[in-house]
Amino acid sequence: MLPSQKSKFSLPQNVTYLNCAYMSPMLKRVEKAGIDGILRKRNPSSISIDDFFHTGELLRKEFARLISAKDPKRIVIIPSVSYGLANVTRNIKVSKSDKIILAAEQFPSNYYPWHSMHSEKGVQLDIINPPDATENRGKKWNEKILNAINSSTRVVALGHVHWADGTLFDLQAIRKRTREVNALLIIDGTQSIGALPFNMKTLQPDALVCGGYKWLMGPYSIGLAYYGEYFDQGKPIEENWINRLHSEDFTGLVNYQENYHTGALRYEVGEHSNFILAPMMLTALQQINEWKPDQIQRYCKKISTRAIDQLRDCGYWIEDERFRSHHLFGIRLPKMFRSKLLKKN
Ligand SMILES: Cc1ncc(COP(=O)(O)O)c(C=O)c1O
């Protein structure tokens, strides 16, 4: 069992920080990578052409290892989830009769791009609400999603866990059903990747998009995305030079290129060589791969079980273990507290 890792952070001794769903605290080694990155720019002659590409390659490999992806070249650096999803939604061919399935109350970055698609191209959004009752809530919500997928479904886009209450979505079953009807599966992994095991080889989503500053323990404004074959011929949302073929040859940059890099690499954000954020993100991923997500789940379970039992004894509702994660879960207030709290507001 993973022991407490507090010594790796600079948190005050009296602070027990539990809210990675908001933002992870900074590992000391990540902080050092960032400071080293800042100091490098004191003397730009220490930054070589190779440095524009090398950290990114390492980052791809480290993230591929974390999600068990075969091909690191399917992984790109993005600045935000909204950016990563814009590349997704701009490149999906749809007709007006198509439906996009979303879980209810997703984070806005995984709602607005689909809403734009609805406004611009007329596709319908099919938003699947959780059941009203708490009994078997997660199980029934998953069933509702599976039952909604049919031959008019073009895309299912959701998280591995719901960002607000940790409800676990059965991606294996959803992938199987989407394959049966030839629909795409797009995952926002921001609230799960890093803390919850994810296997690209078995789940095979068409895209996976992750912000880096939560469970990936990275800095703000850098994340990672995986784009599958469906997107290989797409058009990126920006036309940055480094995503063009042969951009690594700095002597030929004005031999303007018609072609993007092959496959997913065309979707990487401009200036992704970011000499401060990229080494920080790399260092964070190295730490997570040392810890391993299944160990993190076990650790979170260990430190939360007693509190959950006590809360349940006091009348609070928490989802059944089979339908929630251990790193992120919702605690619903007993009814009488709810009305009192609302009155106070
Ligand atoms: C599920 C989920 N996706 C994405 C984000 C962040 O999105 P963006 O990177 O577009 O700011 C958050 C932030 O809380 C989130 O919880």
The ligand as a MOL file (V3000), in Angstrom:
LIG
                    3D

  0  0  0     0  0            999 V3000
M  V30 BEGIN CTAB
M  V30 COUNTS 16 16 0 0 0
M  V30 BEGIN ATOM
M  V30 1 C -14.4340 17.4020 -16.2710 0
M  V30 2 C -13.6760 18.6540 -16.5250 0
M  V30 3 N -13.2700 18.9330 -17.7780 0
M  V30 4 C -12.5700 20.0420 -18.0440 0
M  V30 5 C -12.2550 20.9550 -17.0690 0
M  V30 6 C -11.4450 22.1870 -17.4250 0
M  V30 7 O -11.6970 22.6010 -18.7420 0
M  V30 8 P -10.7580 23.6770 -19.4750 0
M  V30 9 O -9.4110 23.0330 -19.5670 0
M  V30 10 O -11.4000 23.8800 -20.7880 0
M  V30 11 O -10.7340 24.8870 -18.6110 0
M  V30 12 C -12.6860 20.7260 -15.7570 0
M  V30 13 C -12.4160 21.6950 -14.6880 0
M  V30 14 O -12.9320 21.6300 -13.5900 0
M  V30 15 C -13.4030 19.5400 -15.4780 0
M  V30 16 O -13.8060 19.2400 -14.2480 0
M  V30 END ATOM
M  V30 BEGIN BOND
M  V30 1 1 1 2
M  V30 2 1 2 3
M  V30 3 2 2 15
M  V30 4 2 3 4
M  V30 5 1 4 5
M  V30 6 1 5 6
M  V30 7 2 5 12
M  V30 8 1 6 7
M  V30 9 1 7 8
M  V30 10 2 8 9
M  V30 11 1 8 10
M  V30 12 1 8 11
M  V30 13 1 12 13
M  V30 14 1 12 15
M  V30 15 2 13 14
M  V30 16 1 15 16
M  V30 END BOND
M  V30 END CTAB
M  END
